[in-house]
């Protein structure tokens, strides 16, 4: 019996149009190896190019169209020299996240075999950041009044008990499957309302998981510890903004933001979840054939994990590491390989492992 999954593919902008096809090749090879899995891809051209032609990042019924798919596989969004970021992101990426209640964002960072971290002593770190993905500092509450020197901008961070608790519960349950420790990212010594609230909810949730160790760390110190001792972390739970910043740092300590993956999860599975790499559209290298596809491929591994194919996903990650150990690396990793050469190497390793 073959399980069929319908996947909406949105390559987006810049290098997204290069790394997404690369990742699809790897996922197709993985499905072929499994034998009982079929991934059906339907591509949508929604992007900044689409916006320049149609005046919108995606059609008005875009969410309704995507709702018929099992998952969404996204490349990169952004063309800041032509389309302002607040348009490209809020009218596509964030619209999908919020419309499909993708309230949890999961982003791993680990020292992959074959990669040299910029850290002097990386000590084989392996951590996951669970980011609250629906509110917090990225709420839409606020506005501007007055003009000129009298102009005022107000941006309100919104933290609800429900969403805060949900992200923390997910982090604790993930930690139970890993090494049994959760670190909460806070800043209650400087942000006087939302962060003490965050801390209070964390205390409530931690009481339900007595088997999981906990630490509460201020975000500024936590960022420093990512550089100084990332190996001490297991699962970190963070607000929308804090989680966003920490995970870019996570990509950096791995060796390149081009290898960092992410999952936007609708944990109730009422709507599709969306899988995307952390990197942006990188217009400076778009079209040169040297974009690093590892982040997009690893993102595909996370999609397989979410769909219940964890062994197959682990096989892909092992294939990535084996190819890196063989020295097949793009220029961002101080290599000379092209996007295609890295993809070919991962597929070759994948088939070799399957035998």
C-alpha positions, 0 to 999 in steps of 0.5 A: 500500500502506498501513502500519497501526500499532496504537497503545495510547493512555493519556491518564492524568490531568489535562491528559493527557485534553485534550492526547492527543486534540489530538495524535491529531487532528494525527497523524490529519491527518498520516497522511491527508496521507501517504496510505500510513499508517494509525494505529489508536488503542485507548484505555485508561482506566488512570490515578489515577481507575482506581486509585481505582475498582479499587485498581490503576493498570492491570489485572494483565494490562496489560503483556500487553495492551499487548504486542500494540500497535506503540507506546504513546502516553501523556499524563500520570500523577498525582493527588498529592492523592489517589494518592501519586506512588510508586504512580501512577508505579511502577504504571503509567509505570515498570511499562511502561518496565521491563516493556518494556525501554524502556532509553533515554529521549530528550528534545530541547530546541531554541529553536522559531521563534516562541517566546521563551526566558527566556534573554537570549541563547539562540543557537538551541540544539538539543540532545538528552539521552539518558537511561539509563532502566532503573536508576541512581539510580531502582533499587528496591534499598533499604529502611527499618529502625527507627522514629522518630528511629532510622529509616534509609532506604537507597536504592542506585543500581545501575549495570551495565556493560551498561545504561551502555554501551547508553545511551552507544552510542546517544548516540554513534550519534545524534551521528553523525547530528547535529553529532558531539559527545557530552557526558557528565554525571558527578559523579565528584568527589563520588559516589565509586563509580558516577560513576567507573564511569560515566566509565570506561565512557564512555572505553571507548565513546568510543574506538570513535567517533573521529569524534565529539567528547566532553566530560565535565562535572560535572552541577552545572556542566552545569546552569549551562551549560544556562542560560549557553550551551545552544547549545554542546551537541549530544547529552548522555548522562546517568544516570537521575536526572541526565537527568531533571533536565536535561530539565526544565531543557531544557523551561524554557529553551525557554519552557515545560515544556509543550512538551517531548517524550520517547521511552522506547525499546525499541531492540531493538524486541522490545516497544512503545516509549512516547511521552510529554510531559515535563510532568505532569498539571497538575491546577491547569489541568485541565479549563479547555481551556488546556493546551499540546498542543505537548509531546504533539504533538511527542511524536507527531512522535518516535513517527513518527520511530521508526516510520520516518516522519521526513519526516512528523515533521519536517513536524509540527514545522515546522507547530508552529513556524509556528503559534507564529510566527503567535502562536497560543500557550496562556497558559503561553507568554503567549498567549491561545489554547485547546488546541483553537485551538493544535491547529487552527492546527497542523493548518491549517499541516500541510495548508498545508505538504503543498500 
